[in-house]
Amino acid sequence: MAPVTFLEAIRQAIFEEMERDPAVVLLGEDV
């Protein structure tokens, strides 16, 4: 398994949750 950065891990986790549950929303600045 290739090493991933913290940012990449967070991005992937958010993407997976948004795919799994359409009710998931991400709010914030610079996202």
N, CA, C and O atoms as a CHARMM CRD file, in Angstrom:
* protein
*
  124
    1    1 MET  N      0.85200  -1.18500   0.00000 PROA 1      0.00000
    2    1 MET  CA     0.00000   0.00000   0.00000 PROA 1      0.00000
    3    1 MET  C      0.89300   1.24200   0.00000 PROA 1      0.00000
    4    1 MET  O      1.82600   1.35000   0.79600 PROA 1      0.00000
    5    2 ALA  N      0.59700   2.15700  -0.88800 PROA 2      0.00000
    6    2 ALA  CA     1.38800   3.38100  -0.99100 PROA 2      0.00000
    7    2 ALA  C      1.06100   4.32600   0.16200 PROA 2      0.00000
    8    2 ALA  O     -0.09000   4.40200   0.59300 PROA 2      0.00000
    9    3 PRO  N      2.05700   5.03900   0.66100 PROA 3      0.00000
   10    3 PRO  CA     1.78700   6.00500   1.73200 PROA 3      0.00000
   11    3 PRO  C      0.91300   7.15300   1.21500 PROA 3      0.00000
   12    3 PRO  O      1.03300   7.57000   0.06300 PROA 3      0.00000
   13    4 VAL  N      0.04400   7.64800   2.07600 PROA 4      0.00000
   14    4 VAL  CA    -0.82100   8.77400   1.70500 PROA 4      0.00000
   15    4 VAL  C     -0.63600   9.89400   2.71600 PROA 4      0.00000
   16    4 VAL  O     -0.28800   9.65400   3.87200 PROA 4      0.00000
   17    5 THR  N     -0.87000  11.10500   2.26800 PROA 5      0.00000
   18    5 THR  CA    -0.78200  12.24100   3.18000 PROA 5      0.00000
   19    5 THR  C     -2.07500  12.33800   3.99100 PROA 5      0.00000
   20    5 THR  O     -3.08500  11.71900   3.65600 PROA 5      0.00000
   21    6 PHE  N     -2.01900  13.11600   5.04500 PROA 6      0.00000
   22    6 PHE  CA    -3.19900  13.33500   5.87600 PROA 6      0.00000
   23    6 PHE  C     -4.32000  13.93600   5.03100 PROA 6      0.00000
   24    6 PHE  O     -5.47300  13.51900   5.14400 PROA 6      0.00000
   25    7 LEU  N     -3.99200  14.90900   4.19000 PROA 7      0.00000
   26    7 LEU  CA    -4.99100  15.55700   3.33900 PROA 7      0.00000
   27    7 LEU  C     -5.63600  14.56300   2.38400 PROA 7      0.00000
   28    7 LEU  O     -6.85400  14.58400   2.20100 PROA 7      0.00000
   29    8 GLU  N     -4.84400  13.69800   1.77700 PROA 8      0.00000
   30    8 GLU  CA    -5.38500  12.69300   0.85900 PROA 8      0.00000
   31    8 GLU  C     -6.31700  11.72600   1.58500 PROA 8      0.00000
   32    8 GLU  O     -7.35600  11.34100   1.04800 PROA 8      0.00000
   33    9 ALA  N     -5.94900  11.33400   2.80200 PROA 9      0.00000
   34    9 ALA  CA    -6.78100  10.41000   3.57500 PROA 9      0.00000
   35    9 ALA  C     -8.12400  11.04900   3.92500 PROA 9      0.00000
   36    9 ALA  O     -9.16800  10.40800   3.80800 PROA 9      0.00000
   37   10 ILE  N     -8.09700  12.30400   4.35300 PROA 10     0.00000
   38   10 ILE  CA    -9.33500  13.01800   4.68200 PROA 10     0.00000
   39   10 ILE  C    -10.20300  13.17100   3.43700 PROA 10     0.00000
   40   10 ILE  O    -11.41400  12.95200   3.48800 PROA 10     0.00000
   41   11 ARG  N     -9.59000  13.54100   2.33300 PROA 11     0.00000
   42   11 ARG  CA   -10.33200  13.71400   1.08000 PROA 11     0.00000
   43   11 ARG  C    -10.99900  12.41300   0.64600 PROA 11     0.00000
   44   11 ARG  O    -12.15800  12.41400   0.23100 PROA 11     0.00000
   45   12 GLN  N    -10.27300  11.31600   0.73900 PROA 12     0.00000
   46   12 GLN  CA   -10.82000  10.02100   0.33800 PROA 12     0.00000
   47   12 GLN  C    -11.97000   9.60500   1.26000 PROA 12     0.00000
   48   12 GLN  O    -12.98900   9.09700   0.79200 PROA 12     0.00000
   49   13 ALA  N    -11.80900   9.81900   2.56600 PROA 13     0.00000
   50   13 ALA  CA   -12.85800   9.44500   3.51900 PROA 13     0.00000
   51   13 ALA  C    -14.13400  10.24700   3.27100 PROA 13     0.00000
   52   13 ALA  O    -15.23300   9.69200   3.30100 PROA 13     0.00000
   53   14 ILE  N    -13.99300  11.53900   3.02700 PROA 14     0.00000
   54   14 ILE  CA   -15.16400  12.37600   2.75100 PROA 14     0.00000
   55   14 ILE  C    -15.83900  11.92600   1.46000 PROA 14     0.00000
   56   14 ILE  O    -17.06500  11.83200   1.40200 PROA 14     0.00000
   57   15 PHE  N    -15.04900  11.64900   0.42900 PROA 15     0.00000
   58   15 PHE  CA   -15.59800  11.18800  -0.84200 PROA 15     0.00000
   59   15 PHE  C    -16.38200   9.89100  -0.65600 PROA 15     0.00000
   60   15 PHE  O    -17.48800   9.75000  -1.17700 PROA 15     0.00000
   61   16 GLU  N    -15.80700   8.94300   0.08900 PROA 16     0.00000
   62   16 GLU  CA   -16.47800   7.65600   0.30900 PROA 16     0.00000
   63   16 GLU  C    -17.80000   7.83700   1.04600 PROA 16     0.00000
   64   16 GLU  O    -18.79600   7.20200   0.70000 PROA 16     0.00000
   65   17 GLU  N    -17.81400   8.69400   2.05100 PROA 17     0.00000
   66   17 GLU  CA   -19.04700   8.92300   2.80800 PROA 17     0.00000
   67   17 GLU  C    -20.09800   9.62200   1.95700 PROA 17     0.00000
   68   17 GLU  O    -21.28600   9.32200   2.07400 PROA 17     0.00000
   69   18 MET  N    -19.67800  10.54700   1.10700 PROA 18     0.00000
   70   18 MET  CA   -20.63300  11.23800   0.23900 PROA 18     0.00000
   71   18 MET  C    -21.20000  10.28400  -0.81100 PROA 18     0.00000
   72   18 MET  O    -22.35700  10.42400  -1.20800 PROA 18     0.00000
   73   19 GLU  N    -20.41300   9.33000  -1.25900 PROA 19     0.00000
   74   19 GLU  CA   -20.90200   8.31100  -2.19600 PROA 19     0.00000
   75   19 GLU  C    -21.88900   7.37300  -1.50300 PROA 19     0.00000
   76   19 GLU  O    -22.89900   6.98000  -2.08700 PROA 19     0.00000
   77   20 ARG  N    -21.58800   7.02000  -0.25700 PROA 20     0.00000
   78   20 ARG  CA   -22.40300   6.07400   0.49600 PROA 20     0.00000
   79   20 ARG  C    -23.72800   6.68700   0.93300 PROA 20     0.00000
   80   20 ARG  O    -24.76300   6.02100   0.90000 PROA 20     0.00000
   81   21 ASP  N    -23.69800   7.95300   1.34000 PROA 21     0.00000
   82   21 ASP  CA   -24.88500   8.60800   1.89200 PROA 21     0.00000
   83   21 ASP  C    -25.06700   9.98200   1.23800 PROA 21     0.00000
   84   21 ASP  O    -24.30800  10.90500   1.52900 PROA 21     0.00000
   85   22 PRO  N    -26.05900  10.12700   0.36400 PROA 22     0.00000
   86   22 PRO  CA   -26.27500  11.40200  -0.33000 PROA 22     0.00000
   87   22 PRO  C    -26.62100  12.56000   0.60500 PROA 22     0.00000
   88   22 PRO  O    -26.57100  13.71700   0.18700 PROA 22     0.00000
   89   23 ALA  N    -26.96600  12.27800   1.84500 PROA 23     0.00000
   90   23 ALA  CA   -27.31300  13.34000   2.78600 PROA 23     0.00000
   91   23 ALA  C    -26.07200  14.00400   3.38900 PROA 23     0.00000
   92   23 ALA  O    -26.19000  15.02700   4.06400 PROA 23     0.00000
   93   24 VAL  N    -24.89300  13.44100   3.15600 PROA 24     0.00000
   94   24 VAL  CA   -23.65600  14.01600   3.69600 PROA 24     0.00000
   95   24 VAL  C    -23.32600  15.28600   2.92000 PROA 24     0.00000
   96   24 VAL  O    -23.32600  15.29500   1.68900 PROA 24     0.00000
   97   25 VAL  N    -23.04300  16.36600   3.66700 PROA 25     0.00000
   98   25 VAL  CA   -22.71000  17.65200   3.06500 PROA 25     0.00000
   99   25 VAL  C    -21.43100  18.16100   3.71300 PROA 25     0.00000
  100   25 VAL  O    -21.21600  17.96400   4.90900 PROA 25     0.00000
  101   26 LEU  N    -20.58900  18.81000   2.93400 PROA 26     0.00000
  102   26 LEU  CA   -19.35000  19.38400   3.45600 PROA 26     0.00000
  103   26 LEU  C    -19.42500  20.89300   3.31600 PROA 26     0.00000
  104   26 LEU  O    -19.56500  21.41300   2.20900 PROA 26     0.00000
  105   27 LEU  N    -19.33000  21.59900   4.44000 PROA 27     0.00000
  106   27 LEU  CA   -19.37800  23.05800   4.44800 PROA 27     0.00000
  107   27 LEU  C    -18.07200  23.59100   5.01600 PROA 27     0.00000
  108   27 LEU  O    -17.48900  22.98600   5.91500 PROA 27     0.00000
  109   28 GLY  N    -17.62100  24.69900   4.50300 PROA 28     0.00000
  110   28 GLY  CA   -16.42000  25.31400   5.04500 PROA 28     0.00000
  111   28 GLY  C    -15.74900  26.20600   4.02000 PROA 28     0.00000
  112   28 GLY  O    -16.25000  26.40800   2.91400 PROA 28     0.00000
  113   29 GLU  N    -14.61100  26.72700   4.41400 PROA 29     0.00000
  114   29 GLU  CA   -13.81900  27.56600   3.52600 PROA 29     0.00000
  115   29 GLU  C    -12.67900  26.74600   2.95400 PROA 29     0.00000
  116   29 GLU  O    -12.09300  25.91300   3.64500 PROA 29     0.00000
  117   30 ASP  N    -12.36900  26.98600   1.69700 PROA 30     0.00000
  118   30 ASP  CA   -11.24700  26.31200   1.02700 PROA 30     0.00000
  119   30 ASP  C    -11.37800  24.80300   1.03000 PROA 30     0.00000
  120   30 ASP  O    -10.39400  24.09100   1.23000 PROA 30     0.00000
  121   31 VAL  N    -12.59300  24.30700   0.80700 PROA 31     0.00000
  122   31 VAL  CA   -12.78300  22.85200   0.73000 PROA 31     0.00000
  123   31 VAL  C    -13.02600  22.42500  -0.69500 PROA 31     0.00000
  124   31 VAL  O    -13.20900  21.23700  -0.96200 PROA 31     0.00000
